[in-house]
């Protein structure tokens, strides 16, 4: 059913292996391992735009989260109406909660195709081709080894072999542990930097599920070929480096907002402190002036209240009595007789 996918993946590996064989031994494990690593790097380069889109989608969801919470409270008893209103809100603001899952969805076909290709190489019989690889390339991949472990080897097959190949057991076991640890740290770092707080967001649910599945990935990794584990470790390492670079260059708005608020608060506090100090100084100056004014008024009042000094020495000078003119009647002034 998915043979077309396996054909594409195997053909990509053949092309990359042909290029590496120009300066590396054709049948070496480094040529085949390098083919898988370069395939992973090329795939992740193509996924960078989707990763940036994932960041924008998560921040858009963060902006809409308060409105979503308000809708949950408003329609808490009507699930159907709630879903309709939430989807309407997303459509009006151009947000897609599933866009954050695109990088993972795109990687899964490559992962499945690589797994099936390596499994077919491991189980291939004499003279049988595997998808786009002829028998010579299949035989070269079967015999290629890295530190004593072959590319198609799995931990379970190496453990069940008789006699046991301890080099293959150790190499595949270390690869399983490293792949499990890188998966856990990758998901954990993504959750820490994830600004979306809506638990109903499918992206958040998928990432929380991956956090719990990361330790269990070690159990599944016991049956993965060494080449698949190399792909998984390379992909996780790329994701960690990419997250560090992208979030450092485009930091979440929350961090800048906190810094800005802290700076603003500090400035406001400084200004308010200066204002308070100035107010206190002004109050003191006003108090001094008022005190001086009040003291001046009190002094004037005292001067008014104080009686004038009385001269005890008797006045020896004779008093001059002036004759006050008397007002003559009108008849006398005009010379007319009084009626």
C-alpha positions as CSV (number, residue, x, y, z in Angstrom):
1,X,0.0,0.0,0.0
2,X,2.8,2.4,0.9
3,X,5.4,0.9,-1.4
4,X,5.5,4.2,-3.3
5,X,6.7,5.9,-0.1
6,X,9.3,3.2,0.5
7,X,10.5,3.6,-3.1
8,X,11.1,7.3,-2.5
9,X,12.9,6.9,0.7
10,X,15.2,4.1,-0.6
11,X,15.9,6.1,-3.7
12,X,17.0,9.1,-1.7
13,X,19.3,6.9,0.4
14,X,20.8,5.5,-2.8
15,X,21.5,9.0,-4.3
16,X,23.1,10.2,-1.1
17,X,25.1,7.0,-0.7
18,X,26.4,7.4,-4.3
19,X,27.6,10.9,-3.5
20,X,29.4,9.9,-0.3
21,X,31.0,6.9,-2.0
22,X,33.2,9.3,-3.9
23,X,35.4,10.0,-0.8
24,X,34.3,7.2,1.6
25,X,34.5,3.4,1.2
26,X,31.4,2.2,-0.6
27,X,30.7,-0.7,1.7
28,X,31.6,1.1,5.0
29,X,29.1,1.8,7.7
30,X,30.1,5.5,7.7
31,X,28.9,5.8,4.1
32,X,25.6,4.2,4.8
33,X,25.2,5.9,8.2
34,X,26.2,9.2,6.6
35,X,23.5,8.7,4.0
36,X,20.9,8.4,6.8
37,X,22.2,11.4,8.6
38,X,22.3,13.6,5.5
39,X,18.8,12.5,4.6
40,X,17.6,13.6,8.0
41,X,19.4,17.0,7.7
42,X,17.9,17.6,4.3
43,X,14.4,16.7,5.6
44,X,14.8,19.1,8.6
45,X,16.0,21.9,6.3
46,X,12.8,21.5,4.3
47,X,10.8,21.6,7.5
48,X,12.2,24.9,8.8
49,X,9.3,27.0,7.3
50,X,6.8,24.7,9.0
51,X,8.6,25.1,12.3
52,X,8.5,28.9,12.0
53,X,4.8,28.5,11.2
54,X,4.3,26.4,14.3
55,X,5.8,29.1,16.4
56,X,3.5,31.7,14.9
57,X,0.5,29.4,15.4
58,X,1.4,28.8,19.1
59,X,1.7,32.6,19.7
60,X,-1.6,33.2,18.0
61,X,-3.2,30.6,20.2
62,X,-1.7,32.4,23.2
63,X,-3.4,35.6,22.2
64,X,-6.7,34.0,21.7
65,X,-6.6,31.9,24.9
66,X,-8.3,34.4,27.2
67,X,-11.2,34.6,24.7
68,X,-11.4,30.8,24.5
69,X,-11.5,30.6,28.3
70,X,-14.3,33.1,28.3
71,X,-16.3,31.1,25.8
72,X,-15.7,28.0,27.9
73,X,-17.3,29.7,30.9
74,X,-20.1,31.1,28.9
75,X,-21.0,27.8,27.1
76,X,-19.8,25.3,29.8
77,X,-23.1,23.4,29.6
78,X,-23.4,23.4,25.7
79,X,-20.4,21.5,24.2
80,X,-21.7,21.8,20.6
81,X,-22.2,25.6,20.8
82,X,-18.8,25.9,22.5
83,X,-17.0,24.1,19.7
84,X,-18.8,26.2,17.1
85,X,-17.9,29.4,18.8
86,X,-14.3,28.4,19.3
87,X,-13.9,27.4,15.7
88,X,-15.5,30.7,14.6
89,X,-13.1,32.6,16.8
90,X,-10.1,30.7,15.2
91,X,-11.4,31.3,11.7
92,X,-12.0,35.1,12.3
93,X,-8.4,35.5,13.6
94,X,-6.7,33.2,11.1
95,X,-5.6,30.7,13.7
96,X,-5.2,26.9,13.1
97,X,-4.7,24.8,16.2
98,X,-3.5,21.9,14.1
99,X,-0.7,23.8,12.3
100,X,1.6,23.2,15.3
101,X,1.5,19.4,14.5
102,X,2.6,19.8,10.9
103,X,6.4,19.2,11.4
104,X,5.6,15.9,13.3
105,X,3.1,14.8,10.7
106,X,5.5,15.4,7.9
107,X,8.4,13.5,9.6
108,X,6.3,10.4,10.3
109,X,6.1,9.1,6.7
110,X,9.9,9.4,6.3
111,X,10.4,7.6,9.6
112,X,8.0,4.8,8.6
113,X,9.6,4.6,5.1
114,X,13.2,4.4,6.6
115,X,12.1,1.8,9.1
116,X,10.5,-0.4,6.5
117,X,13.5,0.0,4.1
118,X,16.1,-1.0,6.7
119,X,13.9,-3.9,7.9
120,X,13.6,-5.2,4.4
121,X,17.3,-4.9,3.9
122,X,17.9,-6.9,7.1
123,X,15.4,-9.7,6.0
124,X,16.4,-9.7,2.3
125,X,17.5,-13.0,0.9
126,X,20.2,-13.7,-1.6
127,X,19.6,-12.0,-5.0
128,X,16.4,-10.0,-3.9
129,X,16.2,-6.3,-4.5
130,X,14.7,-3.9,-1.9
131,X,12.5,-1.2,-3.4
132,X,14.9,1.1,-5.3
133,X,18.1,-0.7,-4.2
134,X,19.5,-3.6,-6.2
135,X,21.0,-6.7,-4.6
136,X,24.6,-5.3,-4.6
137,X,23.5,-2.3,-2.6
138,X,21.4,-4.4,-0.3
139,X,24.4,-6.7,0.3
140,X,26.6,-3.7,0.9
141,X,24.2,-2.3,3.5
142,X,23.8,-5.7,5.2
143,X,27.6,-6.0,5.7
144,X,28.3,-2.3,6.6
145,X,29.1,-1.9,10.3
146,X,29.8,0.9,12.8
147,X,31.9,-0.1,15.7
148,X,31.0,-3.7,15.1
149,X,27.2,-3.2,14.6
150,X,25.5,-3.4,11.3
151,X,23.1,-0.8,10.0
152,X,20.1,-3.1,9.9
153,X,20.9,-4.6,13.4
154,X,18.4,-4.2,16.3
155,X,19.0,-4.7,20.0
156,X,16.6,-7.6,20.2
157,X,18.1,-9.4,17.2
158,X,21.6,-8.9,18.5
159,X,20.6,-10.2,22.0
160,X,18.8,-13.2,20.5
161,X,21.7,-14.1,18.2
162,X,23.6,-17.3,18.9
163,X,26.4,-16.6,19.6
164,X,25.7,-13.1,20.9
165,X,27.6,-10.3,19.2
166,X,28.4,-8.1,22.2
167,X,29.6,-5.2,20.1
168,X,26.3,-5.0,18.3
169,X,24.4,-5.3,21.7
170,X,26.5,-2.5,23.2
171,X,26.2,-0.1,20.2
172,X,22.5,-0.6,19.7
173,X,21.8,-0.4,23.4
174,X,23.7,2.9,23.6
175,X,21.8,4.2,20.6
176,X,18.4,3.2,22.2
177,X,19.3,5.1,25.4
178,X,20.5,8.2,23.6
179,X,17.4,8.2,21.4
180,X,15.1,8.0,24.4
181,X,17.0,10.8,26.2
182,X,17.0,13.1,23.2
183,X,13.3,12.5,22.7
184,X,12.5,13.4,26.3
185,X,14.7,16.6,26.3
186,X,13.3,17.7,23.0
187,X,9.7,17.5,24.1
188,X,10.5,18.9,27.5
189,X,12.3,21.9,26.0
190,X,9.4,22.5,23.5
191,X,6.9,22.4,26.4
192,X,8.9,24.9,28.4
193,X,9.1,27.3,25.5
194,X,5.4,26.7,24.5
195,X,3.4,29.9,25.3
196,X,0.0,28.2,24.6
197,X,-1.8,27.5,27.9
198,X,-5.0,26.1,26.6
199,X,-5.1,22.4,27.5
200,X,-7.7,21.7,24.9
201,X,-5.3,22.7,22.1
202,X,-4.5,19.5,20.1
203,X,-0.9,20.6,19.8
204,X,-0.6,20.8,23.6
205,X,-2.3,17.5,24.0
206,X,0.1,15.8,21.5
207,X,3.2,17.3,23.2
208,X,2.0,16.2,26.7
209,X,1.4,12.7,25.3
210,X,4.9,12.7,23.9
211,X,6.4,13.7,27.3
212,X,4.9,10.6,28.8
213,X,5.7,8.4,25.8
214,X,9.4,9.5,25.7
215,X,10.6,7.0,28.4
216,X,8.5,4.3,26.7
217,X,10.2,5.1,23.4
218,X,13.2,3.2,24.8
219,X,11.1,0.0,24.9
220,X,10.1,0.5,21.2
221,X,13.6,1.4,20.3
222,X,14.8,-2.0,21.3
223,X,13.3,-3.3,18.1
224,X,14.4,-0.4,15.8
225,X,17.3,-0.9,13.4
226,X,20.5,1.0,14.2
227,X,19.9,3.1,11.1
228,X,16.5,4.2,12.3
229,X,18.0,5.1,15.7
230,X,20.6,7.2,14.0
231,X,17.8,9.0,12.1
232,X,15.9,9.6,15.4
233,X,18.9,10.9,17.3
234,X,19.9,13.2,14.5
235,X,16.4,14.6,14.2
236,X,16.1,15.2,17.9
237,X,19.5,16.9,18.0
238,X,18.5,19.1,15.1
239,X,15.3,20.0,16.9
240,X,17.1,21.1,20.1
241,X,19.6,23.3,18.2
242,X,16.8,24.7,16.0
243,X,14.6,25.6,19.0
244,X,17.5,27.3,20.8
245,X,18.3,29.4,17.7
246,X,14.8,30.3,16.7
247,X,13.6,31.2,20.2
248,X,16.8,33.2,20.8
249,X,16.3,35.2,17.6
250,X,12.5,35.5,18.0
251,X,11.9,35.5,21.8
252,X,8.4,34.9,23.0
253,X,6.5,38.1,23.7
254,X,6.0,37.2,27.3
255,X,9.7,37.7,28.1
256,X,9.9,41.1,26.5
257,X,6.7,42.1,28.2
258,X,7.9,41.1,31.6
259,X,11.2,43.0,31.0
260,X,9.3,46.0,29.8
261,X,6.9,45.9,32.7
262,X,9.8,45.6,35.1
263,X,11.6,48.6,33.6
264,X,8.4,50.6,33.5
265,X,7.6,49.8,37.1
266,X,11.1,50.8,38.1
267,X,10.9,54.0,36.3
268,X,7.4,54.7,37.7
269,X,8.7,53.9,41.1
270,X,11.6,56.2,40.7
271,X,9.4,59.0,39.5
272,X,6.9,58.4,42.3
273,X,9.7,58.3,44.8
274,X,11.1,61.6,43.4
275,X,7.7,63.0,43.4
276,X,7.1,62.0,47.0
277,X,10.5,63.5,48.0
278,X,9.7,66.7,46.2
279,X,6.3,66.8,47.8
280,X,7.8,66.4,51.2
281,X,10.4,69.1,50.5
282,X,7.6,71.4,49.2
283,X,5.6,70.6,52.2
284,X,8.5,71.5,54.5
285,X,9.2,74.7,52.6
286,X,5.5,75.6,52.7
287,X,5.4,74.8,56.3
288,X,8.4,77.1,56.9
289,X,6.8,79.9,55.0
290,X,3.4,79.4,56.7
291,X,5.2,79.3,60.0
292,X,7.0,82.6,59.3
293,X,3.7,84.2,58.1
294,X,1.9,82.9,61.2
295,X,4.6,84.2,63.5
296,X,4.4,87.6,61.7
297,X,0.7,87.7,62.2
298,X,1.0,86.8,65.9
299,X,3.6,89.5,66.3
300,X,1.3,92.1,64.8
301,X,-1.5,90.9,67.1
302,X,0.7,91.2,70.1
303,X,1.7,94.7,69.1
304,X,-2.0,95.7,68.8
305,X,-2.9,94.1,72.0
306,X,-0.1,95.8,73.9
307,X,-1.3,99.0,75.6
308,X,0.4,102.3,74.7
309,X,2.9,103.5,77.2
310,X,1.5,106.1,79.6
311,X,3.6,109.1,80.4
312,X,3.7,109.5,84.1
313,X,5.2,113.0,84.0
314,X,2.6,115.8,84.5
315,X,2.0,118.2,81.6
316,X,3.2,121.6,82.9
317,X,2.2,123.5,79.8
318,X,-1.1,125.5,80.1
319,X,-3.9,124.2,78.1
320,X,-5.2,126.6,75.4
321,X,-9.0,126.7,75.2
322,X,-10.2,127.8,71.8
323,X,-13.6,129.5,71.4
324,X,-15.7,127.5,69.1
325,X,-17.7,129.7,66.6
326,X,-21.4,129.6,67.0
327,X,-23.8,129.3,64.2
328,X,-25.9,132.4,63.7
329,X,-29.6,132.1,62.8
330,X,-30.6,132.5,59.2
331,X,-32.4,135.7,60.0
332,X,-29.3,137.3,61.3
333,X,-27.2,136.1,58.4
334,X,-29.6,137.5,55.8
335,X,-30.6,140.6,57.7
336,X,-34.3,139.8,57.3
337,X,-36.6,140.0,60.2
338,X,-37.7,136.8,61.9
339,X,-41.2,135.8,61.1
